[in-house]
C-alpha cells in the first residue's frame, strides 16, 4: 500500500473591514502551514506580516498571500498582524497611510 503524505495547508480568507473590531481566532498545531489571503482594496502597495510583533514577511505584489509554516512555537495564543501600506499620487497631491489588522492564533 502506497502512502502519500501531504502538508496540511489551511486557507483562510480574511475579509477585513478596518472600521470593525472583530475578534478573530484560529487554531493550529506546530508543523502546519498557514496560507493567508487577505481581502484588500486595490490601492494597497505592500503588506507587512508580523508574528508576535516580529516581522516575518513583506509582500509587494497582489494578492499579497502569506504562506507561513508554524515551527517551534509554544502552546497558547499568538498574534498574526498584517499592515497594509497605501500610497497614491493624483492631481498633484500624494498621500501614504498604514492600516493594520490582528488575528489571534492559538497553537495547540
N, C-alpha and C positions, 0 to 999 in steps of 0.2 A: 504494500500500500504506500502510495506516494503522499508525502506531507508537504503542504505548501504553507510557509509562514509569511504572513503579511504584517507589516507595521500598521498599527491602528491609527488611522487618520480621521480626526473628527473635524468636521467643517461647521463652523458657527457663523451664521450670517448676523452681523451686528448692525441692526437697524438703529442707528444712533440719532437721537434728536437732542441737540445741545441745550434746549430750553427745558427739558425734563430731567429730573434727577432720579432715575430709576435705579434700584439696586439690582444688579445682575450678578449671578453666581453660577459657576460651572465646576464640576468635579472631574479630576484627572488623577492618574497614577504616574509615578516615575516610569520612564520608558515610553510613554505615549507621546505622539506628535500632535500638536495643536495646529490647525490651519485657521487663521482669522481672515475673513474677507469683510472689511468694514464697508458699510454703505455711506458713501461720502458725496458731497456736491461736486460738480465738475470743475470748480475753480481751485481745487486743492493742488498745491505744488509738490508737497512731500509729507510723509508721515513718519514720525519717530515712535518706536515702540520701546517701552520700559518694563522690566520685570523687577518688582520691588525697588523702584526708583533707580535702577541701573539700566542705562541704555543698552539694548540688545540688538537693535537693527534700525536702519533708516531706509525707507523706500521712496524712490523719486519718480516712479512710473506707475500709472494706473494698471491694475486695480489695487495697488498698494497692499498686496497679500503678504501676511506674515506666516511663515512655517517655522515652528519652534518645537524642538524635542525637549521634553522635560526630563532632566537627568540630575541626580544628586540633590534634589530638593527635599527639605524637611517636610514632614506631615504638617498639615494645618493650612491656614489661609495665607495667600499671596495676592499681590496686585499686579495686573497687567494693565498698563496705561498706554494710550496712544494719543499723541499730539499731532494735530493737523496744522500745516503751515500754508497760509494763503499769501499770495502777492498778486497785485493787479495794477496795471498801468493803463489808464484810459483817459482820453481827453486832457492830457497834460498833467493829470494828478495820479499819484500812486499811493498804495497803502499795503501794509502787511499786517497779519494778525496770526495768533496761535490760539487754538481751542483744544481742549483735552477731554478725554472720557476714560474712566477707570472701570475695570471689570474685576470682580472678586473671583479668584481661582482657589479651590480647595484641593490640596494634594492629599490623597488617602494612602 
